[in-house]
Amino acid sequence: MGDFERDFSIISAITGFISGIFLYYSFSNLFILYPFALFLPFLKYSKKLALFIFFIIAGITLSFLKSAGDVSDISRSGIEEVEGVILSKYKDTPFSSGYVVRIKKVKSDGEEKNFKGKILLEIKGKRDIERGRIVEIKNVKLKVISPPKNPGDIDFRNYWKRKNIFFECEGDVYLKEYSSFLSFLISKIRKRIKTKIEKYFRYCPEEKELIETITIGKEKIPRFLKEIGIKTGTYHLLVISGIHLSFILLLLKILFLPFQRINNTHPKLFPFLSLVFLWLYAEITGFRIPVIRAVLMFTFFFFGELFERDIDGISSIIMAAFTFLLFSPSSIFDVSFQLSFFATLGIVLFYRKFKKYFQKNVIFSIILLTISAQIFVFPLILYHFGNFSIGGIFNNIIFVPFTGIIVIFSFLFFFIPFFSIFVEFLLSFYLKSLVFFSSFSPLIQISFSIFSLILSYTII
């Protein structure tokens, strides 16, 4: 099979798979499979068509299996108590906190039974519960997630439905043990880092929010950072993603230099240790979509080194996307998923193609890297947000390496507190620079339809 046929087969497979996911979530019924039976007599004449149809069916079937479960019937059971594991925090206000809980078992009419699915937990007041902690909810008050009250409001019911979450509950919450030793260990590491940040940045609240956001992640990015990030076109730098992981790996590479002799003797040691660190870090950040996407890509890359196989950029992106969607098909609708994969795709297709002309010029390499990512996410930004920052590309040329420097020295600070003064200076200068450049970065409003989105990527 030639390179063209191989690439075409890969594109057919991923296109079919994604189409199947979209079809299932559009109709939410397996009956959508029946029309494809009409193509069965013709599949023997075209292997490419057969491959495409096969992956459409695979996408539909997988989406059904992932969405199937008894949690949608939970309201019929007269639930009294729920026991589950905290997966993530989706809301954090001074008046209430919200968590996604994976249900383990429920108590109904005095009888306990195992239950499969997820539910939203609403807690009055501000309360922090670590990911991986088992909670017991008593005196459960269950209700269906409400639809939007006014036209134009965000449809949270549909958003959670795609994640197979239909209900939210309130009740008396009691904390139990952690679901595993790893969850306990990760919680302690994250707490230790947050304590250190609180100690050294207690008189610098904005700097404290920034360092926590771009190193260990926050469930909700502070409003002042979000607004200034959107206005300058640098919002993606405030969300931990592949850019941040690249600089972390660079730091690991530098720290590993004194052990170069060991690395020469055991060339697979660094890839193995990097994989362990990356997945540990993904757990610390809460397994957010951009982090998992980047870790998966680096995983396939390091697998190539460990097993002495060449894995090109396109293949690693596709394998990462397939792997991610196998576990969470509905993630295809998440804006962060779309932006992170398309940005990486732009870097692979454009940056790697032209970087040979700028290898000796660091500044032009950074410019090319930024433009490559921006080209591929630009149509998505217009479609989802309806605006863009005029100075976005220029600002990214400055703030991408600046962010990298902060990430590197922040991690050094976590181990060596001596760096706290320098990190505080960097964070303060970073924030002041964002404020300064935001005054020269007006947002342009543009209406962008789904047809315009498809046409844009067809042209690209």
Contacts in CASP RR format, 6 or more apart in sequence:
PFRMAT RR
TARGET T0000
AUTHOR 0000-0000-0000
METHOD contacts of the structure
MODEL  1
MGDFERDFSIISAITGFISGIFLYYSFSNLFILYPFALFLPFLKYSKKLA
LFIFFIIAGITLSFLKSAGDVSDISRSGIEEVEGVILSKYKDTPFSSGYV
VRIKKVKSDGEEKNFKGKILLEIKGKRDIERGRIVEIKNVKLKVISPPKN
PGDIDFRNYWKRKNIFFECEGDVYLKEYSSFLSFLISKIRKRIKTKIEKY
FRYCPEEKELIETITIGKEKIPRFLKEIGIKTGTYHLLVISGIHLSFILL
LLKILFLPFQRINNTHPKLFPFLSLVFLWLYAEITGFRIPVIRAVLMFTF
FFFGELFERDIDGISSIIMAAFTFLLFSPSSIFDVSFQLSFFATLGIVLF
YRKFKKYFQKNVIFSIILLTISAQIFVFPLILYHFGNFSIGGIFNNIIFV
PFTGIIVIFSFLFFFIPFFSIFVEFLLSFYLKSLVFFSSFSPLIQISFSI
FSLILSYTII
1 9 0 8 1.000
7 314 0 8 1.000
8 48 0 8 1.000
9 48 0 8 1.000
9 51 0 8 1.000
10 314 0 8 1.000
10 315 0 8 1.000
10 318 0 8 1.000
12 48 0 8 1.000
12 51 0 8 1.000
12 52 0 8 1.000
12 55 0 8 1.000
13 51 0 8 1.000
13 52 0 8 1.000
13 55 0 8 1.000
14 55 0 8 1.000
14 318 0 8 1.000
14 321 0 8 1.000
14 322 0 8 1.000
15 52 0 8 1.000
15 55 0 8 1.000
16 52 0 8 1.000
16 55 0 8 1.000
16 56 0 8 1.000
16 59 0 8 1.000
17 55 0 8 1.000
17 56 0 8 1.000
17 58 0 8 1.000
17 59 0 8 1.000
17 322 0 8 1.000
17 325 0 8 1.000
18 59 0 8 1.000
18 325 0 8 1.000
18 332 0 8 1.000
19 56 0 8 1.000
19 59 0 8 1.000
20 55 0 8 1.000
20 56 0 8 1.000
20 57 0 8 1.000
20 58 0 8 1.000
20 59 0 8 1.000
20 60 0 8 1.000
20 63 0 8 1.000
21 59 0 8 1.000
21 60 0 8 1.000
21 62 0 8 1.000
21 63 0 8 1.000
21 325 0 8 1.000
21 329 0 8 1.000
21 330 0 8 1.000
21 332 0 8 1.000
22 332 0 8 1.000
23 32 0 8 1.000
23 56 0 8 1.000
23 60 0 8 1.000
24 30 0 8 1.000
24 32 0 8 1.000
24 59 0 8 1.000
24 60 0 8 1.000
24 63 0 8 1.000
24 64 0 8 1.000
24 67 0 8 1.000
24 329 0 8 1.000
25 63 0 8 1.000
25 162 0 8 1.000
25 329 0 8 1.000
25 330 0 8 1.000
25 333 0 8 1.000
28 67 0 8 1.000
30 60 0 8 1.000
30 61 0 8 1.000
30 64 0 8 1.000
32 60 0 8 1.000
33 57 0 8 1.000
33 60 0 8 1.000
33 61 0 8 1.000
36 53 0 8 1.000
36 56 0 8 1.000
36 57 0 8 1.000
39 49 0 8 1.000
39 53 0 8 1.000
42 49 0 8 1.000
43 49 0 8 1.000
43 50 0 8 1.000
43 53 0 8 1.000
44 50 0 8 1.000
59 329 0 8 1.000
62 325 0 8 1.000
62 326 0 8 1.000
62 329 0 8 1.000
63 329 0 8 1.000
63 330 0 8 1.000
66 164 0 8 1.000
66 328 0 8 1.000
66 329 0 8 1.000
66 330 0 8 1.000
67 164 0 8 1.000
67 330 0 8 1.000
69 116 0 8 1.000
69 117 0 8 1.000
69 164 0 8 1.000
70 115 0 8 1.000
70 116 0 8 1.000
70 117 0 8 1.000
71 103 0 8 1.000
71 115 0 8 1.000
71 116 0 8 1.000
71 117 0 8 1.000
71 118 0 8 1.000
71 119 0 8 1.000
71 164 0 8 1.000
71 165 0 8 1.000
71 166 0 8 1.000
71 167 0 8 1.000
72 166 0 8 1.000
74 103 0 8 1.000
74 106 0 8 1.000
74 115 0 8 1.000
74 119 0 8 1.000
74 142 0 8 1.000
74 166 0 8 1.000
74 167 0 8 1.000
75 142 0 8 1.000
75 144 0 8 1.000
75 167 0 8 1.000
77 106 0 8 1.000
77 108 0 8 1.000
78 108 0 8 1.000
78 109 0 8 1.000
78 142 0 8 1.000
79 106 0 8 1.000
79 107 0 8 1.000
79 108 0 8 1.000
79 140 0 8 1.000
79 142 0 8 1.000
79 169 0 8 1.000
80 106 0 8 1.000
80 107 0 8 1.000
80 108 0 8 1.000
80 109 0 8 1.000
80 110 0 8 1.000
80 138 0 8 1.000
80 139 0 8 1.000
80 140 0 8 1.000
81 106 0 8 1.000
81 107 0 8 1.000
81 136 0 8 1.000
81 137 0 8 1.000
81 138 0 8 1.000
81 140 0 8 1.000
82 101 0 8 1.000
82 103 0 8 1.000
82 105 0 8 1.000
82 106 0 8 1.000
82 107 0 8 1.000
82 115 0 8 1.000
82 119 0 8 1.000
82 136 0 8 1.000
82 137 0 8 1.000
82 140 0 8 1.000
82 169 0 8 1.000
83 103 0 8 1.000
83 104 0 8 1.000
83 105 0 8 1.000
83 106 0 8 1.000
83 134 0 8 1.000
83 135 0 8 1.000
83 136 0 8 1.000
83 137 0 8 1.000
83 176 0 8 1.000
84 101 0 8 1.000
84 102 0 8 1.000
84 103 0 8 1.000
84 104 0 8 1.000
84 105 0 8 1.000
84 134 0 8 1.000
84 135 0 8 1.000
84 136 0 8 1.000
85 101 0 8 1.000
85 102 0 8 1.000
85 104 0 8 1.000
85 132 0 8 1.000
85 133 0 8 1.000
85 134 0 8 1.000
85 135 0 8 1.000
85 179 0 8 1.000
86 99 0 8 1.000
86 100 0 8 1.000
86 101 0 8 1.000
86 129 0 8 1.000
86 130 0 8 1.000
86 131 0 8 1.000
86 132 0 8 1.000
86 133 0 8 1.000
86 134 0 8 1.000
86 135 0 8 1.000
87 99 0 8 1.000
87 100 0 8 1.000
87 101 0 8 1.000
87 102 0 8 1.000
87 118 0 8 1.000
87 131 0 8 1.000
87 132 0 8 1.000
88 99 0 8 1.000
88 100 0 8 1.000
88 131 0 8 1.000
88 219 0 8 1.000
88 286 0 8 1.000
88 287 0 8 1.000
89 97 0 8 1.000
89 98 0 8 1.000
89 99 0 8 1.000
89 100 0 8 1.000
89 128 0 8 1.000
89 129 0 8 1.000
89 131 0 8 1.000
89 219 0 8 1.000
90 98 0 8 1.000
90 99 0 8 1.000
90 100 0 8 1.000
90 120 0 8 1.000
90 219 0 8 1.000
91 97 0 8 1.000
91 98 0 8 1.000
91 122 0 8 1.000
91 220 0 8 1.000
92 98 0 8 1.000
92 126 0 8 1.000
92 219 0 8 1.000
92 220 0 8 1.000
93 126 0 8 1.000
94 125 0 8 1.000
94 126 0 8 1.000
95 124 0 8 1.000
95 125 0 8 1.000
95 126 0 8 1.000
96 122 0 8 1.000
96 123 0 8 1.000
96 124 0 8 1.000
96 125 0 8 1.000
96 126 0 8 1.000
97 122 0 8 1.000
97 123 0 8 1.000
97 125 0 8 1.000
97 126 0 8 1.000
97 127 0 8 1.000
97 128 0 8 1.000
97 129 0 8 1.000
98 120 0 8 1.000
98 121 0 8 1.000
98 122 0 8 1.000
98 123 0 8 1.000
99 120 0 8 1.000
99 121 0 8 1.000
99 123 0 8 1.000
99 129 0 8 1.000
100 118 0 8 1.000
100 119 0 8 1.000
100 120 0 8 1.000
100 121 0 8 1.000
100 165 0 8 1.000
101 118 0 8 1.000
101 119 0 8 1.000
101 120 0 8 1.000
101 121 0 8 1.000
101 135 0 8 1.000
101 137 0 8 1.000
102 117 0 8 1.000
102 118 0 8 1.000
103 115 0 8 1.000
103 116 0 8 1.000
103 117 0 8 1.000
103 118 0 8 1.000
103 119 0 8 1.000
104 114 0 8 1.000
104 115 0 8 1.000
104 134 0 8 1.000
105 112 0 8 1.000
105 113 0 8 1.000
105 114 0 8 1.000
105 115 0 8 1.000
106 112 0 8 1.000
106 113 0 8 1.000
106 115 0 8 1.000
117 164 0 8 1.000
118 163 0 8 1.000
118 164 0 8 1.000
118 165 0 8 1.000
119 165 0 8 1.000
119 167 0 8 1.000
119 168 0 8 1.000
119 169 0 8 1.000
120 145 0 8 1.000
120 160 0 8 1.000
120 165 0 8 1.000
120 167 0 8 1.000
120 168 0 8 1.000
120 169 0 8 1.000
121 135 0 8 1.000
121 137 0 8 1.000
121 168 0 8 1.000
121 169 0 8 1.000
121 170 0 8 1.000
121 173 0 8 1.000
122 168 0 8 1.000
122 169 0 8 1.000
122 170 0 8 1.000
123 170 0 8 1.000
123 173 0 8 1.000
124 170 0 8 1.000
127 173 0 8 1.000
129 135 0 8 1.000
129 173 0 8 1.000
129 175 0 8 1.000
130 178 0 8 1.000
130 183 0 8 1.000
130 187 0 8 1.000
130 190 0 8 1.000
130 191 0 8 1.000
131 183 0 8 1.000
131 186 0 8 1.000
131 187 0 8 1.000
131 286 0 8 1.000
132 178 0 8 1.000
132 179 0 8 1.000
132 180 0 8 1.000
132 183 0 8 1.000
132 187 0 8 1.000
133 175 0 8 1.000
133 176 0 8 1.000
133 178 0 8 1.000
133 179 0 8 1.000
133 183 0 8 1.000
133 187 0 8 1.000
134 175 0 8 1.000
134 176 0 8 1.000
134 177 0 8 1.000
134 178 0 8 1.000
134 179 0 8 1.000
135 173 0 8 1.000
135 174 0 8 1.000
135 175 0 8 1.000
135 176 0 8 1.000
136 173 0 8 1.000
136 174 0 8 1.000
136 176 0 8 1.000
137 169 0 8 1.000
137 171 0 8 1.000
137 172 0 8 1.000
137 173 0 8 1.000
137 174 0 8 1.000
138 171 0 8 1.000
138 172 0 8 1.000
138 174 0 8 1.000
139 171 0 8 1.000
139 172 0 8 1.000
140 169 0 8 1.000
140 170 0 8 1.000
140 171 0 8 1.000
141 169 0 8 1.000
141 170 0 8 1.000
141 171 0 8 1.000
142 167 0 8 1.000
142 168 0 8 1.000
142 169 0 8 1.000
143 167 0 8 1.000
143 168 0 8 1.000
143 169 0 8 1.000
144 157 0 8 1.000
144 166 0 8 1.000
144 167 0 8 1.000
145 156 0 8 1.000
145 157 0 8 1.000
145 160 0 8 1.000
145 161 0 8 1.000
145 165 0 8 1.000
145 166 0 8 1.000
145 167 0 8 1.000
145 168 0 8 1.000
146 156 0 8 1.000
146 157 0 8 1.000
147 155 0 8 1.000
147 157 0 8 1.000
148 154 0 8 1.000
148 155 0 8 1.000
148 156 0 8 1.000
148 157 0 8 1.000
160 166 0 8 1.000
162 330 0 8 1.000
162 333 0 8 1.000
163 330 0 8 1.000
164 330 0 8 1.000
178 184 0 8 1.000
178 187 0 8 1.000
182 283 0 8 1.000
186 280 0 8 1.000
186 283 0 8 1.000
186 284 0 8 1.000
189 284 0 8 1.000
190 216 0 8 1.000
190 284 0 8 1.000
193 215 0 8 1.000
193 216 0 8 1.000
193 284 0 8 1.000
193 414 0 8 1.000
194 212 0 8 1.000
194 216 0 8 1.000
196 413 0 8 1.000
196 414 0 8 1.000
196 417 0 8 1.000
197 208 0 8 1.000
197 211 0 8 1.000
197 212 0 8 1.000
198 208 0 8 1.000
200 413 0 8 1.000
200 417 0 8 1.000
200 420 0 8 1.000
200 424 0 8 1.000
201 207 0 8 1.000
201 208 0 8 1.000
201 211 0 8 1.000
201 420 0 8 1.000
201 424 0 8 1.000
202 208 0 8 1.000
204 424 0 8 1.000
204 427 0 8 1.000
204 428 0 8 1.000
206 224 0 8 1.000
206 431 0 8 1.000
207 424 0 8 1.000
207 427 0 8 1.000
207 428 0 8 1.000
207 431 0 8 1.000
209 218 0 8 1.000
209 222 0 8 1.000
209 224 0 8 1.000
209 225 0 8 1.000
210 225 0 8 1.000
210 238 0 8 1.000
210 427 0 8 1.000
210 430 0 8 1.000
210 431 0 8 1.000
211 406 0 8 1.000
211 410 0 8 1.000
211 423 0 8 1.000
211 427 0 8 1.000
212 218 0 8 1.000
213 221 0 8 1.000
213 222 0 8 1.000
213 225 0 8 1.000
213 238 0 8 1.000
214 237 0 8 1.000
214 238 0 8 1.000
214 240 0 8 1.000
214 244 0 8 1.000
214 403 0 8 1.000
214 406 0 8 1.000
214 407 0 8 1.000
214 410 0 8 1.000
215 240 0 8 1.000
215 407 0 8 1.000
215 410 0 8 1.000
215 411 0 8 1.000
215 414 0 8 1.000
216 284 0 8 1.000
216 285 0 8 1.000
217 240 0 8 1.000
217 285 0 8 1.000
217 286 0 8 1.000
217 288 0 8 1.000
221 238 0 8 1.000
221 239 0 8 1.000
225 238 0 8 1.000
226 235 0 8 1.000
226 238 0 8 1.000
228 434 0 8 1.000
228 435 0 8 1.000
228 438 0 8 1.000
229 235 0 8 1.000
229 237 0 8 1.000
229 238 0 8 1.000
229 434 0 8 1.000
229 438 0 8 1.000
230 385 0 8 1.000
230 389 0 8 1.000
230 443 0 8 1.000
231 389 0 8 1.000
231 438 0 8 1.000
231 441 0 8 1.000
231 443 0 8 1.000
232 389 0 8 1.000
232 391 0 8 1.000
232 392 0 8 1.000
232 395 0 8 1.000
232 399 0 8 1.000
232 434 0 8 1.000
232 437 0 8 1.000
232 438 0 8 1.000
232 441 0 8 1.000
233 388 0 8 1.000
233 389 0 8 1.000
233 391 0 8 1.000
233 392 0 8 1.000
233 395 0 8 1.000
233 396 0 8 1.000
233 441 0 8 1.000
234 392 0 8 1.000
234 395 0 8 1.000
234 396 0 8 1.000
234 399 0 8 1.000
234 434 0 8 1.000
236 243 0 8 1.000
236 339 0 8 1.000
236 343 0 8 1.000
237 243 0 8 1.000
237 396 0 8 1.000
237 399 0 8 1.000
237 400 0 8 1.000
237 403 0 8 1.000
239 288 0 8 1.000
239 290 0 8 1.000
239 336 0 8 1.000
240 285 0 8 1.000
240 288 0 8 1.000
240 290 0 8 1.000
240 291 0 8 1.000
241 290 0 8 1.000
241 291 0 8 1.000
241 293 0 8 1.000
241 294 0 8 1.000
241 340 0 8 1.000
242 290 0 8 1.000
242 291 0 8 1.000
242 293 0 8 1.000
242 294 0 8 1.000
242 297 0 8 1.000
242 340 0 8 1.000
242 344 0 8 1.000
243 400 0 8 1.000
243 403 0 8 1.000
243 404 0 8 1.000
244 403 0 8 1.000
244 404 0 8 1.000
244 407 0 8 1.000
245 278 0 8 1.000
245 281 0 8 1.000
245 291 0 8 1.000
245 294 0 8 1.000
245 295 0 8 1.000
245 298 0 8 1.000
247 403 0 8 1.000
247 404 0 8 1.000
247 407 0 8 1.000
247 408 0 8 1.000
248 281 0 8 1.000
248 407 0 8 1.000
248 408 0 8 1.000
248 411 0 8 1.000
249 274 0 8 1.000
249 278 0 8 1.000
249 298 0 8 1.000
250 408 0 8 1.000
251 407 0 8 1.000
251 408 0 8 1.000
251 411 0 8 1.000
251 412 0 8 1.000
252 270 0 8 1.000
252 273 0 8 1.000
252 274 0 8 1.000
252 277 0 8 1.000
253 270 0 8 1.000
256 263 0 8 1.000
256 270 0 8 1.000
262 269 0 8 1.000
263 269 0 8 1.000
263 270 0 8 1.000
267 305 0 8 1.000
268 305 0 8 1.000
268 306 0 8 1.000
271 302 0 8 1.000
271 305 0 8 1.000
271 306 0 8 1.000
272 302 0 8 1.000
272 306 0 8 1.000
274 298 0 8 1.000
274 302 0 8 1.000
275 298 0 8 1.000
275 299 0 8 1.000
275 302 0 8 1.000
278 295 0 8 1.000
278 298 0 8 1.000
278 299 0 8 1.000
279 295 0 8 1.000
279 299 0 8 1.000
281 291 0 8 1.000
281 295 0 8 1.000
282 291 0 8 1.000
282 292 0 8 1.000
282 295 0 8 1.000
285 291 0 8 1.000
288 336 0 8 1.000
289 324 0 8 1.000
289 331 0 8 1.000
289 334 0 8 1.000
289 336 0 8 1.000
289 337 0 8 1.000
289 340 0 8 1.000
290 336 0 8 1.000
290 340 0 8 1.000
292 324 0 8 1.000
293 320 0 8 1.000
293 321 0 8 1.000
293 324 0 8 1.000
293 337 0 8 1.000
293 340 0 8 1.000
293 341 0 8 1.000
293 344 0 8 1.000
294 340 0 8 1.000
294 344 0 8 1.000
296 319 0 8 1.000
296 320 0 8 1.000
296 323 0 8 1.000
296 324 0 8 1.000
297 313 0 8 1.000
297 316 0 8 1.000
297 317 0 8 1.000
297 320 0 8 1.000
297 344 0 8 1.000
299 320 0 8 1.000
300 311 0 8 1.000
300 315 0 8 1.000
300 316 0 8 1.000
300 319 0 8 1.000
300 320 0 8 1.000
301 311 0 8 1.000
301 313 0 8 1.000
301 316 0 8 1.000
303 309 0 8 1.000
303 311 0 8 1.000
304 310 0 8 1.000
304 311 0 8 1.000
311 319 0 8 1.000
313 348 0 8 1.000
313 352 0 8 1.000
314 345 0 8 1.000
314 348 0 8 1.000
314 349 0 8 1.000
317 341 0 8 1.000
317 344 0 8 1.000
317 345 0 8 1.000
317 348 0 8 1.000
320 341 0 8 1.000
321 341 0 8 1.000
324 331 0 8 1.000
324 337 0 8 1.000
325 331 0 8 1.000
325 332 0 8 1.000
331 337 0 8 1.000
332 338 0 8 1.000
335 380 0 8 1.000
335 384 0 8 1.000
338 380 0 8 1.000
339 377 0 8 1.000
339 380 0 8 1.000
339 381 0 8 1.000
342 376 0 8 1.000
342 377 0 8 1.000
342 380 0 8 1.000
343 373 0 8 1.000
343 376 0 8 1.000
343 377 0 8 1.000
344 373 0 8 1.000
345 376 0 8 1.000
346 372 0 8 1.000
346 373 0 8 1.000
346 375 0 8 1.000
346 376 0 8 1.000
347 369 0 8 1.000
347 372 0 8 1.000
347 373 0 8 1.000
349 372 0 8 1.000
349 376 0 8 1.000
350 368 0 8 1.000
350 371 0 8 1.000
350 372 0 8 1.000
350 375 0 8 1.000
350 376 0 8 1.000
351 368 0 8 1.000
351 369 0 8 1.000
351 372 0 8 1.000
351 373 0 8 1.000
354 368 0 8 1.000
355 365 0 8 1.000
355 368 0 8 1.000
355 369 0 8 1.000
358 364 0 8 1.000
358 365 0 8 1.000
358 368 0 8 1.000
359 365 0 8 1.000
366 397 0 8 1.000
366 400 0 8 1.000
366 401 0 8 1.000
367 397 0 8 1.000
369 400 0 8 1.000
370 393 0 8 1.000
370 396 0 8 1.000
370 397 0 8 1.000
370 400 0 8 1.000
371 393 0 8 1.000
374 392 0 8 1.000
374 393 0 8 1.000
374 396 0 8 1.000
375 460 0 8 1.000
376 460 0 8 1.000
378 388 0 8 1.000
378 456 0 8 1.000
379 448 0 8 1.000
379 452 0 8 1.000
379 453 0 8 1.000
379 456 0 8 1.000
379 457 0 8 1.000
379 460 0 8 1.000
380 453 0 8 1.000
381 387 0 8 1.000
381 388 0 8 1.000
382 388 0 8 1.000
382 446 0 8 1.000
382 448 0 8 1.000
382 452 0 8 1.000
382 453 0 8 1.000
383 448 0 8 1.000
383 449 0 8 1.000
383 450 0 8 1.000
383 452 0 8 1.000
383 453 0 8 1.000
386 445 0 8 1.000
386 446 0 8 1.000
386 447 0 8 1.000
386 448 0 8 1.000
387 443 0 8 1.000
387 444 0 8 1.000
387 445 0 8 1.000
387 446 0 8 1.000
388 443 0 8 1.000
388 444 0 8 1.000
388 446 0 8 1.000
389 395 0 8 1.000
389 441 0 8 1.000
389 442 0 8 1.000
389 443 0 8 1.000
389 444 0 8 1.000
390 441 0 8 1.000
390 442 0 8 1.000
390 443 0 8 1.000
390 444 0 8 1.000
391 437 0 8 1.000
391 440 0 8 1.000
391 441 0 8 1.000
392 441 0 8 1.000
395 437 0 8 1.000
395 441 0 8 1.000
398 433 0 8 1.000
398 437 0 8 1.000
399 430 0 8 1.000
399 433 0 8 1.000
399 434 0 8 1.000
402 430 0 8 1.000
402 433 0 8 1.000
403 430 0 8 1.000
405 426 0 8 1.000
406 423 0 8 1.000
406 426 0 8 1.000
406 427 0 8 1.000
406 430 0 8 1.000
409 419 0 8 1.000
409 422 0 8 1.000
409 423 0 8 1.000
409 426 0 8 1.000
410 423 0 8 1.000
412 419 0 8 1.000
413 419 0 8 1.000
413 420 0 8 1.000
413 423 0 8 1.000
END
